[in-house]
Amino acid sequence: GICMSAVDITKVKKFEQERQVHLNQLLQRNKDLEQFAYIVSHNLRSPLTNIMGLVQFMNIDQSNEEKEFIKQSIQLSVSRLDSVVKDLNMILDVRQDLASQESSTVNVINAVNRVVLSIENQIAESNAIVNTNFELGTMVYAIDAYIDSIFLNLITNSIKYAQANVSPVISITSEIENDFLLIKYQDNGIGIDLDKFGDQVFGFYKRFTNKSEGKGLGLFLIKNHIESMGGSIKIISKPQEGTLFILKLRRVIEAIS
């Protein structure tokens, strides 16, 4: 005779996934502490040093023109200092918000459609085309607001950093890799020289072109969002050949009935 048995391991797999997320969050907090220490020692220290030096000059007799120059320089340094503090507060707010929420089932194609609808005027003005193919999978364990934020930053970046006289063409597809959903985001923009900037791409205040205004926070936030939800992100890019982002997110594994 034949004896057969079946065990539903869905709950076990989900528990293991949640455990891995919590572990990733702890590792991410350590990375955040290192990142904030770097920001304090560089982005905050620089304007503070300028202010301290300028204040010393104020104690010396100066012409009216020199005094006005010092005043304007101090105002500029204070403005830079205030901007960095606000950005740090924004990042901390994001972290606290993430800690207060739990992952749920998110349909990625719905998120993309919401983002496209929210910036439809920007897409129309740039003649951008967004193509999607999620036949291989759409459902992930994530936080809706962060998935929206990720695609909003990616799509607006593709529009901002499009090649001259070339309409942005964006392709978003999905693949399954074990317990993860791989989302491949490809554009035809100006690209990034990874030989020069590969280790800085996802850094705080990192920009690689003067083509468009920006602080260099978008990719930093994208990476932090994804890693906080137990995923990862990879970039493949060359100058004038576009950019490919590979997002790896925990997928929803449906139980076999």
Secondary structure, DSSP 8 states (H G I E B T S, - for coil): ---------HHHHHHHHHHHHHHHHHHHHHHHHHHHHHHIIIIIHHHHHHHHHHHHHHTS---HHHHHHHHHHHHHHHHHHHHHHHHHHHHHHHHHHHHT---EEEEHHHHHHHHHHHTHHHHHHHT-EEEEE-TT--EEEE-HHHHHHHHHHHHHHHHHT--TT---EEEEEEEEETTEEEEEEEE-S----HHHHTTTTTSTT----SSS---S-HHHHHHHHHHHTT-EEEEEE-TTS-EEEEEEEEB------
